[in-house]
Amino acid sequence: MTSCVSLSRGCAPARRSFACLPLALASAFGGLALIPLSALAEDAAPALPQTVVTANRTPQPLSDLVGDVSIIDRETIERSGATGVADVLARQPGIEITRNGSVGNTTSLFIRGAETRFTAVYLDGVRIDSQTTGGAGWESIPLSQIDRIEVLRGPAAAVYGSDAIGGVIQLFTKRGEEGVSPYAGIGFGSHGLRKIEGGVSGRSGLLDYSFGVAHEESKGFNVQPADKRTPSKDGFASPDRDGYRSTSGNLKLGLQITPDQRLDATLLQSNIEAGYDPSVSFRTKPPILFKNDISTNSLRTAGLTWSAKWNDIYSTRVQVTDSQSVYKTQPSFYRTETNLRGYLFQNEFRFGPHLVTATLERREDALENAPTTSTRLLSQDRSQNALSLGYGFVQGPHSLQLHVRRDKDSEFGGKTTGSAAYGFAILPSLRFTASAGTAFRVPTLYQRFSEYGVATLKPEDSRNVELGLNYAKDGTTAGIVVYRNRVRNLVNFVGTARGCASAFGCYTNVNRATLQGATLSASQRLGDVTLRASLDVQDPKDADTGNLLARRAKRHGTLGADWRVAGWTLGAEVQASSQRFDDTANTVKLGGYTVLNLSASTQITRDLNLIARIDNVGDKDYQFARLYANGGRSAYLGLKWTPQ
């Protein structure tokens, strides 16, 4: 069945596909037979245990978790030379991105083939989402302010409620440590890229703090060159360079009231303006075009958290969060604003190897779409109240996680989700995991109440099962995760359907999807060289038509190496993807690609670090989305001053 959904933040839904076809796991493994497991890897395993918050919303050692989790630290972010959060995430197992042009334009992120709206996104514990298209506006999140990223692949609605069908991504800004640590940095790159950043963090007595600001701009490149436009007989081209300008800042304060009680406050503001080429109707002669259109994405997040440990058994966390996302365009006017408010009261009880959690949560969503010449004012809100219970057990070779959650939506009523996960250490270095869980997402306020909405919409829901096997010993890691996620009641835009108030069509529940596949990863340390790689073999399909979901590849992966020599860290990385389709009917192909990226970094002086990077060394011409070009070969050189 052909379906569509809005690709832009605008009001008029644009064509897009959601298609999927089940892949027999035996077939998936057959496709991997020629690739040795030791050649497939993520980043090397850390020497010291790491703590993860995302999996169960409470700090836990990474070694105790049953979920499929990745951690990206600040060093990895800086060495990447990337300008967008999505570009860093695209190098992780299980993740693909698409972008309509350059940084600052509409960006989508798929975890295990799941729609971008199926990933729950938090920044310092503050939820980020759009109540128009659904999902976080990745183009508005400033990478310069991010110190750490945690990625959880797989459903987590039993912990987080609506949205977490495909996974959860948490982003964290820097926290101050003992002393005073200022920093400043500059960077230059291709397409007229210029960066400048600065800040200070530290801790004095009971107070810790972190403050940072950054500005980045680029002249950009022509994201829709003439030979990429159709129909070419009209001779249409948009030869302008589509650049962007971004400014961001964040402030984090922490007060250790007593050894067992703490207050944390966070505030982040980001604004990015980007040039883009609007859709054009070729029905007029000559085609009508708004030149020099500018989109503006603004993001503000704020949070206040009180954490208290009352005794060795009982601790609590109280949190109030608020976020605002605004998207607007000029001169073809459009404006939409999403406001999210959250309240959380979490209780933890620890009895030896047992951890019991009980959480009360309230979420409030509000949407306002400004009126245009063709649309009316849209102003709507909704709320959800939830109670969730969790149980964790870690002892000897056994790890167990159980969660159940009941959400009560002000419009859609009650929804119960649950999850169960078990891990068993077959050997000290070899661990088996298994998990199952359900998840859901309620339709956005735009999907429900705009002129394209219908009263009969139902929440989207899913059922997921997965198995994993992980090995880690003496600098060698290897792992495989096999999963199957069935999604029902997919909300898509259809041109004609019974009950639509608009002659152009409406949103309705029309599809089922099956997201299944396998992720392999490994790393190997050989003296001063670290090898890493990952490979995803997946089959995200429309369960009704058998078609592959739009803009998702059956195979994608990375292969990289880092070499420490003579005070330098030299890196090489290959990113590869098989072909994809740009439409639900699977008639418009997007070619596969393989690109090589090179990097080098060194400490020039005690306080000054240098990073150099060349991406897409072979100047490969490829597209994430039809008609939208990528930037080709690009170079970046940056300096950062961090006094020791």
VEXDRENKOL-791052 format. One line per field, with one value per residue (C-alpha): residue in three letters; z, x, y. Coordinates in Angstrom, 1 decimal, padded with zeros to 4 digits, m for minus. Layout:
N
residuo: ala; ...
zz: Z; ...
xx: X; ...
yy: Y; ...
***
This chain:
644
residuo: met; thr; ser; cys; val; ser; leu; ser; arg; gly; cys; ala; pro; ala; arg; arg; ser; phe; ala; cys; leu; pro; leu; ala; leu; ala; ser; ala; phe; gly; gly; leu; ala; leu; ile; pro; leu; ser; ala; leu; ala; glu; asp; ala; ala; pro; ala; leu; pro; gln; thr; val; val; thr; ala; asn; arg; thr; pro; gln; pro; leu; ser; asp; leu; val; gly; asp; val; ser; ile; ile; asp; arg; glu; thr; ile; glu; arg; ser; gly; ala; thr; gly; val; ala; asp; val; leu; ala; arg; gln; pro; gly; ile; glu; ile; thr; arg; asn; gly; ser; val; gly; asn; thr; thr; ser; leu; phe; ile; arg; gly; ala; glu; thr; arg; phe; thr; ala; val; tyr; leu; asp; gly; val; arg; ile; asp; ser; gln; thr; thr; gly; gly; ala; gly; trp; glu; ser; ile; pro; leu; ser; gln; ile; asp; arg; ile; glu; val; leu; arg; gly; pro; ala; ala; ala; val; tyr; gly; ser; asp; ala; ile; gly; gly; val; ile; gln; leu; phe; thr; lys; arg; gly; glu; glu; gly; val; ser; pro; tyr; ala; gly; ile; gly; phe; gly; ser; his; gly; leu; arg; lys; ile; glu; gly; gly; val; ser; gly; arg; ser; gly; leu; leu; asp; tyr; ser; phe; gly; val; ala; his; glu; glu; ser; lys; gly; phe; asn; val; gln; pro; ala; asp; lys; arg; thr; pro; ser; lys; asp; gly; phe; ala; ser; pro; asp; arg; asp; gly; tyr; arg; ser; thr; ser; gly; asn; leu; lys; leu; gly; leu; gln; ile; thr; pro; asp; gln; arg; leu; asp; ala; thr; leu; leu; gln; ser; asn; ile; glu; ala; gly; tyr; asp; pro; ser; val; ser; phe; arg; thr; lys; pro; pro; ile; leu; phe; lys; asn; asp; ile; ser; thr; asn; ser; leu; arg; thr; ala; gly; leu; thr; trp; ser; ala; lys; trp; asn; asp; ile; tyr; ser; thr; arg; val; gln; val; thr; asp; ser; gln; ser; val; tyr; lys; thr; gln; pro; ser; phe; tyr; arg; thr; glu; thr; asn; leu; arg; gly; tyr; leu; phe; gln; asn; glu; phe; arg; phe; gly; pro; his; leu; val; thr; ala; thr; leu; glu; arg; arg; glu; asp; ala; leu; glu; asn; ala; pro; thr; thr; ser; thr; arg; leu; leu; ser; gln; asp; arg; ser; gln; asn; ala; leu; ser; leu; gly; tyr; gly; phe; val; gln; gly; pro; his; ser; leu; gln; leu; his; val; arg; arg; asp; lys; asp; ser; glu; phe; gly; gly; lys; thr; thr; gly; ser; ala; ala; tyr; gly; phe; ala; ile; leu; pro; ser; leu; arg; phe; thr; ala; ser; ala; gly; thr; ala; phe; arg; val; pro; thr; leu; tyr; gln; arg; phe; ser; glu; tyr; gly; val; ala; thr; leu; lys; pro; glu; asp; ser; arg; asn; val; glu; leu; gly; leu; asn; tyr; ala; lys; asp; gly; thr; thr; ala; gly; ile; val; val; tyr; arg; asn; arg; val; arg; asn; leu; val; asn; phe; val; gly; thr; ala; arg; gly; cys; ala; ser; ala; phe; gly; cys; tyr; thr; asn; val; asn; arg; ala; thr; leu; gln; gly; ala; thr; leu; ser; ala; ser; gln; arg; leu; gly; asp; val; thr; leu; arg; ala; ser; leu; asp; val; gln; asp; pro; lys; asp; ala; asp; thr; gly; asn; leu; leu; ala; arg; arg; ala; lys; arg; his; gly; thr; leu; gly; ala; asp; trp; arg; val; ala; gly; trp; thr; leu; gly; ala; glu; val; gln; ala; ser; ser; gln; arg; phe; asp; asp; thr; ala; asn; thr; val; lys; leu; gly; gly; tyr; thr; val; leu; asn; leu; ser; ala; ser; thr; gln; ile; thr; arg; asp; leu; asn; leu; ile; ala; arg; ile; asp; asn; val; gly; asp; lys; asp; tyr; gln; phe; ala; arg; leu; tyr; ala; asn; gly; gly; arg; ser; ala; tyr; leu; gly; leu; lys; trp; thr; pro; gln
zz: 000.0; m001.0; 002.0; 002.7; 005.5; 005.9; 005.2; 006.2; 009.3; 007.2; 007.2; 003.8; 004.0; 001.5; m000.1; 001.7; 002.1; 004.9; 003.5; 004.9; 004.1; 006.5; 006.2; 007.3; 009.9; 008.2; 005.1; 007.1; 008.5; 005.0; 003.9; 006.7; 005.9; 004.0; 006.8; 009.8; 013.1; 014.3; 011.5; 012.7; 015.6; 017.6; 019.6; 021.7; 025.1; 027.9; 030.4; 033.3; 034.1; 032.7; 034.2; 032.0; 032.9; 029.8; 030.0; 033.2; 034.1; 037.0; 037.0; 036.5; 035.4; 031.7; 032.5; 034.4; 031.6; 029.4; 026.7; 023.5; 024.5; 023.1; 024.7; 022.8; 024.9; 024.2; 022.8; 020.2; 019.3; 018.9; 016.9; 014.6; 013.2; 012.7; 012.6; 013.5; 016.2; 013.6; 011.7; 014.9; 015.5; 011.9; 012.7; 015.4; 014.9; 014.1; 013.0; 009.7; 008.8; 006.0; 005.4; 002.9; 002.0; 004.4; 008.2; 009.4; 007.0; 007.9; 009.3; 010.1; 012.2; 012.0; 014.8; 013.5; 010.6; 012.9; 011.9; 013.3; 015.5; 017.2; 019.0; 022.4; 022.7; 026.0; 026.6; 030.2; 031.1; 029.2; 026.5; 022.9; 020.4; 017.6; 017.8; 014.0; 012.2; 015.4; 016.7; 017.7; 015.3; 015.0; 013.0; 016.0; 018.6; 018.9; 018.9; 020.3; 023.6; 023.9; 026.2; 026.1; 024.2; 025.3; 022.7; 023.7; 020.7; 021.2; 022.6; 026.1; 026.5; 029.8; 031.2; 029.1; 027.9; 024.4; 021.6; 022.5; 019.9; 018.2; 021.0; 023.3; 022.8; 025.8; 025.3; 028.2; 028.5; 030.5; 034.3; 036.3; 038.1; 040.8; 040.1; 037.2; 033.6; 030.8; 027.2; 023.8; 020.2; 016.6; 013.4; 009.7; 006.9; 003.4; 002.1; 004.1; 007.5; 010.5; 014.2; 017.4; 020.9; 024.5; 028.1; 031.6; 034.0; 037.5; 041.1; 044.3; 047.6; 047.3; 043.9; 040.5; 037.2; 033.4; 030.9; 027.1; 024.0; 020.4; 016.9; 013.6; 010.1; 006.6; 003.1; 002.2; m001.2; m003.8; m002.3; m005.5; m008.5; m012.0; m013.1; m010.0; m010.7; m012.5; m014.9; m016.5; m019.6; m017.6; m017.3; m013.6; m011.3; m007.9; m008.2; m004.9; m002.1; 000.9; 003.9; 007.6; 010.8; 014.3; 017.7; 021.0; 024.7; 027.8; 031.6; 034.1; 037.9; 040.7; 044.4; 046.8; 049.7; 051.9; 051.1; 050.2; 048.7; 045.5; 043.2; 039.5; 037.1; 033.3; 030.6; 026.9; 024.0; 020.3; 017.1; 013.6; 010.3; 007.1; 003.4; 001.6; m001.8; m001.5; m003.4; m006.9; m009.0; m012.6; m013.6; m014.3; m017.1; m015.9; m012.6; m009.5; m007.0; m003.8; m003.9; m000.8; 001.5; 005.1; 007.7; 011.4; 014.1; 017.7; 020.7; 024.4; 027.2; 031.0; 033.9; 037.7; 039.6; 043.3; 044.1; 047.6; 049.2; 052.5; 053.6; 052.2; 050.9; 049.8; 047.4; 045.4; 042.4; 041.7; 038.3; 036.5; 032.8; 030.0; 026.3; 023.4; 019.7; 017.1; 013.4; 010.9; 007.3; 005.3; 002.9; 002.3; 005.8; 008.1; 011.9; 014.3; 018.0; 020.3; 024.1; 026.4; 030.2; 032.4; 036.0; 037.5; 040.9; 041.0; 044.0; 044.3; 046.8; 046.9; 048.8; 048.2; 044.5; 044.1; 042.8; 042.8; 041.2; 041.4; 039.2; 038.8; 035.7; 034.1; 030.5; 029.0; 025.2; 023.4; 019.8; 018.0; 014.3; 013.1; 010.4; 006.8; 003.7; 003.3; 006.9; 010.1; 013.5; 015.3; 019.0; 021.0; 024.0; 025.8; 028.9; 030.0; 033.6; 034.2; 036.9; 036.2; 038.2; 037.7; 039.2; 038.7; 039.9; 039.4; 041.1; 039.8; 036.2; 036.2; 035.3; 035.2; 034.3; 034.5; 033.8; 033.6; 032.9; 032.7; 030.8; 030.9; 027.9; 028.1; 024.7; 024.0; 027.4; 029.1; 027.6; 029.4; 028.3; 029.7; 029.1; 030.4; 029.8; 031.1; 030.8; 031.6; 031.7; 030.1; 030.8; 032.4; 028.9; 027.1; 027.9; 026.5; 026.6; 025.7; 025.9; 024.9; 025.2; 024.0; 023.1; 021.6; 020.4; 020.4; 017.2; 017.2; 017.9; 014.2; 013.0; 015.2; 015.1; 011.9; 008.8; 007.8; 011.1; 011.9; 015.2; 014.6; 014.8; 017.1; 018.8; 017.0; 019.0; 018.7; 020.0; 020.0; 020.8; 020.6; 021.4; 021.9; 022.5; 023.6; 024.1; 025.8; 026.9; 026.7; 024.3; 022.1; 021.9; 019.6; 019.7; 017.7; 018.4; 016.4; 016.7; 015.4; 016.0; 014.7; 014.5; 014.0; 013.3; 011.5; 011.1; 007.5; 005.3; 002.4; m000.5; m000.4; 002.3; 003.8; 006.5; 005.4; 005.9; 003.5; m000.2; m000.2; 002.1; 005.8; 008.4; 009.1; 010.5; 007.3; 007.7; 009.6; 009.6; 010.4; 011.5; 011.8; 011.3; 013.0; 014.2; 014.5; 016.1; 017.3; 018.2; 018.6; 020.2; 018.7; 020.5; 019.4; 016.9; 017.6; 014.9; 015.1; 012.8; 012.7; 010.2; 010.1; 008.0; 008.3; 006.5; 007.5; 005.5; 005.0; 006.2; 003.9; 000.6; 001.2; 000.1; 001.8; 004.0; 002.3; 002.7; 004.6; 003.4; 003.8; 004.7; 006.2; 008.4; 009.3; 009.4; 011.1; 012.7; 015.1; 015.4; 018.1; 016.9; 017.8; 019.7; 017.0; 016.8; 013.1; 012.1; 009.0; 008.7; 005.9; 005.9; 003.5; 002.7; 000.1; m002.1; m000.8; m002.2; m002.0; m002.3; m000.8; m004.1; m004.3; m007.8; m007.2; m006.2; m004.1; m005.0; m002.4; m001.4; 000.2; 001.6; 003.3; 006.1; 007.5; 010.7; 012.7; 016.1; 018.4; 021.4; 020.0; 023.4; 026.9; 026.5; 022.8; 020.7; 017.0; 015.0; 011.2; 009.1; 005.5; 004.9; 001.7; 000.5; m002.9; m003.4; m003.8; m005.2; m003.3; m001.9; 001.4; m000.2; m003.9; m005.5; m002.5; m002.9; m000.2; 000.1; m001.5; m000.3; 002.7; 005.0; 008.6; 010.8; 014.4; 017.5; 021.1; 024.1; 027.4; 030.1; 032.3
xx: 000.0; 001.4; 001.6; 003.0; 004.0; 005.3; 009.1; 009.3; 008.4; 005.8; 002.0; 001.5; 002.2; 004.8; 005.2; 007.2; 007.3; 006.9; 007.5; 008.9; 009.4; 010.2; 013.7; 014.3; 017.1; 018.8; 019.0; 020.5; 023.2; 023.9; 024.7; 027.3; 029.1; 032.0; 032.8; 034.8; 033.4; 036.8; 036.7; 033.4; 033.5; 032.3; 034.6; 037.1; 035.8; 036.8; 039.4; 037.3; 033.6; 031.3; 028.0; 024.8; 021.6; 019.5; 018.7; 016.6; 016.6; 018.9; 022.7; 024.0; 027.3; 027.4; 028.5; 025.2; 022.9; 021.0; 020.1; 021.9; 023.7; 026.5; 028.4; 029.9; 032.3; 033.6; 036.9; 035.1; 032.9; 035.8; 037.9; 034.9; 035.2; 031.4; 029.2; 025.9; 024.7; 023.2; 026.5; 028.1; 025.3; 025.3; 028.7; 027.1; 025.7; 022.0; 021.6; 021.0; 020.3; 018.8; 019.0; 017.4; 020.7; 023.3; 023.5; 020.5; 018.0; 015.4; 017.2; 015.7; 017.3; 016.4; 017.3; 017.0; 014.9; 012.3; 010.8; 012.5; 009.5; 010.0; 013.1; 012.7; 015.3; 016.4; 018.9; 020.1; 016.9; 014.7; 012.4; 012.7; 010.0; 007.9; 004.2; 004.0; 005.9; 006.9; 010.4; 013.3; 014.5; 018.1; 019.1; 018.4; 020.6; 024.0; 026.8; 029.2; 027.4; 027.2; 029.7; 028.4; 025.8; 024.1; 022.2; 019.7; 018.6; 015.2; 011.8; 011.7; 008.2; 007.9; 010.4; 009.8; 006.2; 005.1; 007.7; 010.3; 009.4; 012.8; 015.1; 016.2; 019.0; 020.2; 022.5; 024.4; 026.2; 029.4; 029.4; 032.0; 034.8; 037.3; 039.1; 038.6; 038.8; 038.4; 038.5; 038.4; 038.4; 038.4; 037.9; 037.8; 036.6; 035.3; 032.4; 033.5; 032.9; 034.0; 033.6; 034.4; 033.6; 034.5; 033.5; 034.5; 033.7; 034.7; 033.8; 034.3; 033.1; 029.5; 028.9; 029.9; 029.2; 029.7; 029.1; 029.7; 028.9; 029.5; 029.0; 029.3; 028.6; 029.1; 028.5; 027.3; 026.9; 024.1; 022.0; 019.9; 022.1; 020.5; 021.3; 019.6; 016.3; 013.4; 011.8; 014.9; 013.0; 011.8; 015.3; 014.8; 017.8; 018.4; 022.1; 022.4; 024.6; 022.6; 024.6; 023.7; 024.5; 024.2; 024.6; 024.2; 024.9; 024.3; 024.6; 024.7; 024.8; 025.0; 024.7; 025.7; 023.4; 024.6; 026.7; 023.4; 021.3; 021.9; 020.3; 021.0; 019.8; 020.3; 019.6; 020.3; 019.5; 020.2; 019.3; 020.2; 019.3; 019.7; 019.1; 017.0; 015.5; 011.7; 009.4; 008.6; 005.4; 006.4; 002.8; 003.4; 005.5; 008.0; 008.1; 007.3; 010.1; 010.7; 014.4; 016.6; 014.2; 015.5; 014.4; 015.0; 015.1; 015.2; 015.5; 015.4; 015.6; 015.5; 015.5; 015.6; 016.4; 016.6; 018.3; 018.3; 019.7; 017.7; 019.6; 021.4; 018.1; 015.9; 016.7; 014.5; 014.7; 012.3; 012.5; 010.8; 011.6; 010.6; 011.4; 010.4; 011.0; 010.2; 010.4; 009.7; 010.4; 010.7; 009.7; 007.3; 005.8; 005.3; 005.7; 005.1; 005.9; 006.0; 006.1; 006.7; 006.6; 007.5; 007.2; 009.0; 009.0; 011.3; 011.8; 014.6; 014.8; 018.0; 018.2; 021.6; 021.4; 017.8; 016.7; 013.1; 011.9; 008.5; 008.0; 005.2; 005.4; 003.3; 003.8; 002.2; 002.4; 001.2; 001.3; 000.7; 000.7; 000.4; m002.3; m001.3; m003.2; m004.3; m004.5; m006.2; m004.7; m004.0; m003.6; m004.0; m002.6; m002.8; m001.4; m000.3; m000.1; 001.9; 002.9; 005.9; 007.4; 010.8; 012.8; 016.4; 018.6; 022.3; 024.2; 026.8; 026.3; 022.6; 021.1; 017.3; 015.3; 011.5; 009.4; 005.7; 004.1; 000.6; 000.0; m003.3; m003.6; m006.1; m007.4; m006.6; m007.1; m005.0; m002.1; 000.0; 003.5; 006.0; 009.4; 011.5; 015.3; 017.7; 021.4; 023.6; 027.4; 028.2; 031.9; 033.5; 034.1; 031.0; 027.5; 024.1; 021.1; 017.4; 014.6; 011.0; 009.0; 006.0; 005.9; 003.6; 003.4; 000.3; m000.3; 001.1; m001.3; m000.8; m001.7; m004.8; m006.2; m004.9; m007.2; m005.6; m006.4; m009.2; m010.9; m010.5; m006.7; m005.2; m001.8; 001.0; 002.2; 004.9; 006.1; 009.9; 012.0; 015.8; 018.7; 022.3; 025.7; 028.7; 032.4; 035.0; 038.5; 042.1; 041.4; 039.0; 035.2; 032.7; 028.9; 025.8; 022.2; 019.3; 015.9; 012.3; 010.0; 006.4; 004.7; 000.9; m001.4; 001.3; 000.1; 000.7; m000.7; m002.9; m004.1; m007.6; m009.4; m012.9; m013.5; m010.9; m012.1; m009.5; m009.7; m005.9; m006.1; m005.5; m003.6; m004.9; m003.8; m003.0; 000.2; 001.9; 005.7; 008.2; 011.6; 014.0; 017.7; 021.0; 023.8; 027.3; 030.1; 033.7; 036.9; 040.5; 043.5; 046.9; 049.5; 049.1; 046.4; 042.7; 040.5; 036.7; 033.7; 030.0; 027.6; 023.9; 021.9; 018.2; 014.9; 012.6; 009.4; 005.8; 004.1; 001.1; 003.0; 006.3; 008.1; 011.3; 010.8; 011.9; 015.4; 016.6; 019.3; 019.3; 023.0; 025.1; 028.2; 031.6; 035.2; 037.8; 041.3; 043.1; 046.9; 048.8; 052.3; 054.8; 052.3; 049.7; 046.4; 045.8; 042.4; 040.8; 037.2; 035.0; 031.3; 029.2; 025.5; 023.7; 021.0; 017.8; 014.5; 013.1; 009.5; 007.0; 006.5; 010.2; 010.5; 013.0; 016.4; 019.0; 022.4; 024.6; 027.8; 031.2; 033.1; 036.6; 037.2; 040.7; 041.6; 044.7; 045.0; 047.8; 048.7; 050.8; 051.7; 050.7; 047.5; 046.8; 045.3; 044.9; 042.4; 042.4; 040.0; 039.1; 035.7; 034.6; 038.2; 037.2; 034.6; 031.8; 028.5; 025.6; 022.3; 020.4; 017.2; 016.3; 017.2; 019.3; 023.1; 025.8; 028.7; 031.4; 034.9; 035.4; 038.2; 038.3; 041.1; 040.5; 042.5; 041.3; 043.0; 042.4; 044.9; 046.1
yy: 000.0; 003.4; 005.8; 009.2; 011.5; 015.1; 015.3; 018.9; 020.8; 022.5; 022.1; 020.5; 016.8; 015.7; 012.3; 009.7; 005.9; 003.5; 000.0; m003.1; m006.9; m009.7; m011.2; m014.7; m014.6; m017.5; m015.4; m012.5; m014.8; m016.1; m012.6; m012.4; m015.6; m014.0; m011.6; m012.8; m011.7; m010.4; m007.8; m006.3; m003.8; m000.9; 001.3; m000.6; m001.7; 000.7; m000.4; 000.8; 000.1; 002.7; 003.9; 004.1; 006.0; 005.4; 001.7; 001.9; 005.6; 004.9; 004.7; 001.2; m000.3; m001.1; m004.6; m005.2; m004.2; m006.5; m003.9; m003.1; 000.1; 002.3; 005.2; 008.1; 010.2; 013.8; 012.6; 010.5; 013.5; 015.9; 013.4; 012.9; 016.4; 016.2; 019.3; 017.6; 015.2; 012.9; 012.6; 011.2; 008.8; 007.6; 005.9; 003.8; 000.3; 000.1; 003.7; 005.3; 009.0; 010.9; 014.7; 017.0; 018.8; 020.1; 020.6; 022.6; 021.0; 018.4; 015.3; 011.9; 009.2; 005.5; 003.0; m000.6; 000.7; 002.4; 005.8; 008.9; 009.5; 006.1; 007.3; 008.9; 011.7; 013.4; 016.2; 016.3; 014.5; 016.9; 015.4; 016.7; 016.0; 017.6; 017.6; 018.2; 015.5; 013.6; 012.9; 015.2; 017.9; 016.7; 019.7; 021.9; 020.0; 021.7; 019.1; 021.7; 021.6; 017.8; 016.0; 012.4; 010.4; 007.1; 005.1; 002.3; 000.2; m001.5; m000.6; 001.0; 002.3; 000.4; 002.8; 006.0; 005.8; 006.9; 007.3; 004.7; 002.0; 001.9; 003.1; 005.9; 008.5; 010.6; 013.5; 015.1; 018.4; 018.8; 018.6; 020.6; 018.9; 020.0; 023.2; 025.6; 024.4; 027.0; 026.1; 027.8; 026.4; 027.5; 025.5; 025.9; 023.7; 023.2; 025.2; 028.2; 026.5; 028.5; 027.5; 029.2; 028.0; 028.8; 028.1; 027.2; 024.4; 023.6; 022.9; 024.9; 023.7; 022.5; 024.1; 022.7; 024.5; 024.4; 027.1; 027.0; 029.0; 028.3; 029.9; 028.1; 029.1; 027.8; 029.2; 025.7; 024.1; 023.8; 020.9; 020.6; 021.0; 021.2; 017.7; 016.3; 018.0; 016.4; 016.9; 018.3; 019.5; 022.4; 023.6; 024.4; 024.8; 026.3; 027.3; 029.1; 027.9; 026.7; 027.7; 027.8; 029.8; 028.3; 029.9; 027.9; 028.1; 026.0; 026.4; 023.6; 024.1; 021.6; 022.1; 019.3; 020.3; 017.4; 014.3; 012.6; 015.4; 017.3; 019.9; 020.1; 022.8; 022.9; 025.4; 025.2; 027.5; 026.8; 028.7; 027.6; 029.3; 027.3; 028.0; 025.5; 024.9; 024.7; 022.3; 023.6; 023.0; 022.3; 022.8; 026.5; 027.9; 028.9; 027.0; 029.1; 029.3; 031.2; 032.1; 032.4; 030.6; 030.4; 028.0; 028.7; 026.0; 027.1; 024.8; 025.6; 023.1; 023.6; 021.2; 021.1; 017.9; 017.1; 013.8; 012.4; 009.2; 008.8; 005.7; 002.7; 001.3; 004.2; 007.1; 009.5; 011.8; 014.7; 016.4; 019.2; 019.7; 022.0; 022.3; 024.4; 023.7; 026.4; 025.9; 028.7; 029.7; 032.9; 034.3; 031.5; 031.8; 028.9; 028.6; 025.8; 025.6; 022.6; 023.0; 020.0; 019.9; 017.0; 016.0; 013.0; 011.4; 008.3; 006.0; 003.4; 000.6; m001.5; m004.7; m006.4; m007.6; m006.4; m003.0; m002.0; 001.3; 003.0; 006.1; 008.6; 010.8; 013.4; 014.7; 017.8; 018.5; 021.6; 022.6; 025.9; 026.3; 029.8; 030.5; 030.9; 031.9; 028.3; 027.0; 028.0; 028.5; 025.2; 025.3; 022.1; 020.3; 016.9; 015.2; 011.8; 010.5; 007.3; 004.8; 002.5; m000.3; m001.9; m004.8; m005.5; m008.4; m008.9; m011.7; m014.1; m014.9; m013.8; m010.4; m009.8; m006.7; m006.5; m003.4; m002.6; 000.8; 002.2; 005.4; 007.3; 009.7; 012.6; 011.7; 008.0; 006.5; 003.9; 001.9; m000.8; m001.7; m004.2; m005.6; m008.5; m009.0; m011.7; m012.0; m015.1; m015.2; m018.5; m017.7; m014.7; m013.3; m014.6; m013.4; m014.4; m012.0; m012.2; m009.7; m009.0; m005.8; m003.8; m000.1; 002.6; 006.1; 008.3; 010.4; 013.9; 016.8; 017.9; 014.4; 014.4; 018.0; 019.7; 019.8; 016.5; 014.8; 012.4; 011.4; 007.7; 007.7; 005.0; 004.9; 003.0; 000.0; m002.7; m006.0; m006.7; m009.8; m010.0; m012.3; m011.3; m012.8; m010.7; m011.5; m009.3; m010.3; m008.9; m006.1; m008.1; m007.6; m009.2; m009.2; m010.1; m009.0; m010.5; m008.8; m008.7; m005.8; m005.8; m002.5; m002.0; 000.9; 003.0; 006.5; 007.7; 010.4; 009.1; 011.1; 009.7; 007.8; 007.6; 010.1; 012.7; 016.3; 017.6; 017.1; 016.6; 013.6; 012.9; 010.9; 007.4; 004.0; 002.1; 000.0; m002.7; m003.0; m005.8; m004.5; m007.4; m008.1; m008.6; m006.2; m007.5; m005.5; m006.1; m004.5; m005.6; m003.8; m004.7; m002.8; 000.9; 000.0; m000.4; m002.0; m001.6; m002.3; m003.0; m004.5; m004.3; m006.7; m005.7; m006.0; m003.2; m003.9; m003.0; m006.1; m005.5; m004.9; m006.6; m003.4; m002.1; 001.0; 004.2; 005.4; 002.4; 000.0; m003.7; m003.5; m000.8; m000.7; 000.8; m000.4; 001.7; 001.8; 004.2; 004.2; 006.0; 006.9; 009.6; 011.6; 011.4; 009.5; 008.6; 007.3; 005.8; 004.8; 003.4; 003.9; 001.8; 001.3; m000.8; 000.8; 002.1; 003.3; 006.8; 005.8; 003.4; 001.7; 000.8; 002.3; 005.1; 003.8; 005.6; 004.1; 002.5; 004.1; 003.6; 006.5; 006.8; 009.3; 010.1; 011.9; 013.0; 014.6; 015.5; 017.6; 020.4; 021.8; 021.0; 023.0; 023.0; 020.2; 019.9; 017.8; 017.4; 015.4; 014.7; 013.1; 011.4; 011.2; 009.8; 012.6; 010.0; 011.4; 009.9; 011.0; 010.4; 011.7; 012.0; 015.4; 016.4; 016.2; 015.7; 018.0; 015.8; 015.7; 018.0; 018.9; 020.3; 021.7; 022.7; 023.9; 023.6; 025.2; 023.4; 024.6; 021.7
***
